[in-house]
Amino acid sequence: MAKFYSANEANPAILKGKTIAIIGYGNQGRSQAINLRRAGHNVIIGNVEDDSFRQAKSDGFETFAIDQAAARADVILLLLPDEIAPEIYRRDIAPQLKAGKTLVFASGYNITYQFITPPADIDVVLVAPRMIGQGVLDLPARGEGFPVLVGVKQDASRHAPATMLAISHGIGAFMPHGAVVESSFEEETLVDLFSEHTWAGAMLFLLERAFKLLTEAGVSPEVALLELYASGELGEIGHAMAERGFWKQLKLHSHTSQFGQLTHGAQFIGEDAENLMRTAIREIQNGAFANRWAAEQAAGSPTFERLLNNALESPIAAAEGELFAKLGRSA
């Protein structure tokens, strides 16, 4: 069973007098920076000079080049995309690391696959929100928390767990409805990639195929899209799962709906689906996917760009654009 930390175990005072650098002022970076500052901590930003850099300055933060921010900081939150973090780490962050500093990751990916290998004399911890960046900002602003997975990879100072919990406290995870759950870099990587490689991706292609078959059966594209996801009902169902329970949310549907889901849904999950999921787990754990993605990036991401462009030019995307225009939404 996973350990759930209590707010009483967090000591925010451990960060008193320390400088926290947020490296990468994107969705997570901006949200975590604002929350940490609101909690009374000294936060600076490290970013390339772009719109995010200017946003950080507009938000009132001292903002520096990445290497300068890393040099000034005692605690460094590396909140860059997985694919660009290793190069920036080697070039701008690694030369600034010294004994006593703490490096905080929001994703286990680069540590798990050793694309980043920190020196042994620093602390390395995981504080990984299970929440999109906007939620990390909005929920604490109204007094609510969110779940985070935490773990310690290196505890050179013997204070790494305390720093990990203090950061979790500072970003708002201990607020009501939040949770700080013990995990590891490897476990976070597995569950994160597993979702992306199985049910999350499968749902997209399943809905796309459903759109194709419904329109072939004579349903108008607009009605098909509204039924499948454009009404927002799909999001409400997801919210109900989180609040009421995976199966208990069925009670919010009609008896006809419940009977249809219970009798038909399981037909889509069989041995083939399980084998695909087991393969996904195996390729995550043995590094096959990470190596394939690294090779794809090294080649200039041609397969990724082709697949993405095909998706964005698909019939469902075209129909969606027309529907959204009628609804006054931006596509």
N, C-alpha and C positions, 0 to 999 in steps of 0.2 A: 504493500500500500504506500502511496506517495505521502510524504510529509507536507502538511500545510503549516506554514509559519504564521504566528500571531503578531499583531501589531506591537505587543509588549516585548517581542524579541528584537525589534528594530530600534536602533539608537541613532537618530539623525545627527546627534551632536558629534559623532565621529567624523563628520564632514566639515565641522566648524574650522574655519581658517584655511580650508583647502580650496583650490581652484578646480572647477569641473569644466572640461572642454568637451563641447558637442562637436564631433567631426561629421559634417554633412547636415545642412539645414533644410532637409526635405520634409516629407510628411511626418515621419517619426521624430526627426531631429528637432524640428520647430516645436512640436507638441511637448516633447520631453524637456526641452530647454525652458519653455515657459512654465511648465509645472514645477521644475526644480527651482527656478527663480522665485516662483510664488511661495514655495516652501521655505524660502529664506537662504538658499545656497548661492554661492558666488559662481556664476556661469558665464563662460565665454564661448565664442563660436569660431570654429575653423572651417573655412569653405573656400573654394575657388571664387574668383570675382565674377559672379554672374547674378541673375535675378534673385537667387536664394541668398547670396551674400548681401545684396542691397535690402532684401526683406529683413534679414537679421539686424542690420543697422537701423532700419525703420522701426523694428520692434524694441529698440533700445539696448541691444547687446553690444558689448565690445567684440568686434569681429576682426579676425586675423587670417592671414594665409595659414594653411593647414599645419605646416611645420612650426610656425610661430606659436600657434595655439597649443600644439602638443608640447612644445618646450616650456610653456608657462604653466601647464596643468599638472595637478597631482593625480587626478582621476580623468581618464579619457574614455568617452563613449563613442565607439566607432559605429556610426549609423549611416554608413554608405551602402549602396547596392552590393550584393555579394560579388558580382562579376568585376567590379572596379576596385574593390577594397584592397586586394593583395598588392596591386601595383602602387597605390597611394600609400599603403602601409610601408612598403619597402623604401619608397622614395622620401616620404615626408614624416613618417611617424617613428619608424624603428630607430633612426639616428637620435631621436629625442628621448628615448626611453632609458631610464636608469632605476637602480634599486629603490624601492619604496613607492613607485608609481603603480597605479591600477589601470588595467585595460578592460573595458566593459563592452561586451558584444550583445546585440539584440537578436542574433542568429547564430546557430551552432555551426553553420556550413563551413566556413573557412578554417576553423580550428579542427573540426572533424576530419577534413580531408587534407590538412596540413598545407593548405595554400598560404596560411599565415602561421609562423612558428615564433611566438614571442620568446624573449630571453628568459632564462630560468629565475632571475632575481626580481621579477615583477609579479604582481598579482593579476590573475586572469579570471574574470567571472562572466557569467551569463545572466542577463536580465532581459527576457524575451516576452514582450507583451503579446497576448493573444487577442489583439484588438487593432483595427486600422488606426492610422495616425490621427485622423480627425476625432475618433472616439477617445483616444488617449488624451486629447485636449479638452473635448467637450464634457466628458463624464465627470472628471474631478472638478470642473468649473461649477457643476451643479451638485457637488457633494457625493458623487458616486465613484466607485473604483472599477477595476477591470482585472482579469486574471493575468498573471505573468508566470512564466517558467523560469526558475533560477538554478544556478549551479556554479560550482567552483572547479576550475581546471588547475590553477596554480595558486598556492597560498604561501608565497615566499615570506610575507610579513607576519603571518599568523593572524591577520586582521581581515583577510579577504571575505569571509562570510559576513562579517559586520558591515563592511563596505557595500556588499551586494544587497543586504537588507535595507541599508540606509538609502541607497539609490532607489530601490523598489518603493520605499516609503515616500521619497521625494517626488517621484513621478505619479503617485496617487494610487498605487495598487492595494494599499491597506485600507482604503476608504470602504464604506458599506457597499456590499455586493461585489467587492474585489476579492482576489485570492492570490497568495504568493505560494507557489507549489514547487517543491524540490524536484529537480530534474537533472539533466546533464547536457553537455554540448551534443553528444551523440544521439541521445533520445530526442532532443528538440529537432535535430536534423532529420531523423527518421520520420517523426510524425508530420513535420511540415512538408517534406517532399512527398511522403506517402499520400497526403491529401491532394496535393497538386497532380500527382501521377495517376490517381485512381478516381475517386468519386467526384472531385471538383471538375476535372477535365471531362470525365464521362458524362456529367450532367450537361455540360455545354453541347456536346455532340448528340446526346440523346434528345435535348430540346430542339436542336437544329433539325434532326431527322423527323421529330414529331411535327414540326412546322411543315416540312416537305410533304409528309403523308396527309396531313389535314388539308392543305391547300389542294393536293391532288384529289382529295375526296370532295372538293367543292366548297370548302370553308374559305371565306374571304381572308386575305392576309392579315387585315386589321384585327378581325375577331380571333384568329389563331394566335397572334402575338399577345393580345390582351389576355387570353386564356392561359397561355404558357408562362408569361412572366411580366409583360409590360404593364399590367394592372398594379403591380407591387404586391400582389397576394403571396407570391413566392417568398419575398422578404419577410412578410408577416408570419408565414408559417415557420421560417427559420427562427424568428424571434420567439415564437410560441414554444418551439422545441427547447430553446435555452431557458425560458422562464418556467414552463410547465412540465417539460419532460418529452423525450423522443416519441413515445407512444401515447402518452396522455394528451398531447396536443390534438390527437384524432377526435377527441370529444368536442372540439370546436367546429367539426364538420358534421354534415348531415349523416344520418344512418346509411343512406344510399352511398354517400361518398366513402364512409368508413368501410362498408362491405366491399365496395369496388377496389379500394386500395389494398385491403387485406387479402383478397382473393386473387388479385392480378399482379400485385407488385412483386411477389416472391418469384414469379415466373422469369423475371429478368435477371435473377441472381442464381447462378448454378456453378458447376465445376469449372467452366471456362472463365467465369468472372473471378472465382477464387484463385485460379492458376495465374491469371493476369496480376492480381494483387500480390500474390506470393513472389512473382517475378519482380514486381516493383520493389518490394521489401529487399529482396536479394541484391538487386542492382544498386539500391541506396546503400546498403551495408557494405558491399564489397567495392564500392567506389566506381562502378562501371558507368553510372549516369554522370557523375561528376567529371570523369575523364572524357566522356562523350561531349558534354557541354563545354568543357575547356577546349577541346579540339574544334568544336563548332565556332567558338569565339575567335580562336587563333586563325581560322579560315575566313573571318569576316562575317560570320553568322548568315551564310546564304540560305541554309535550310530554314532557320528561324524566320528570316525576312520573307521567304516564299510562303511559308505556312501562314504567317500573320497577314500578309497581303491577300492571300486567297480567302481567309476568313472575313476580312474587312470588305471584300468585294463579292461576298456570297449573296444568294437571293434573300436570305433572312436579314442580312445587313441592309440591303436595298429597301426591303419592305419596311424595316424598322425606321429608316430615315424618313420615309413618307408618313408613317404613323406619327412619329415624334413631331414632325412639322405640323400635323393637324392638331396635336395635343399641346403645341407651344413649348415643346422641350427641345433642348439642344442635343443633337445627335453626337 
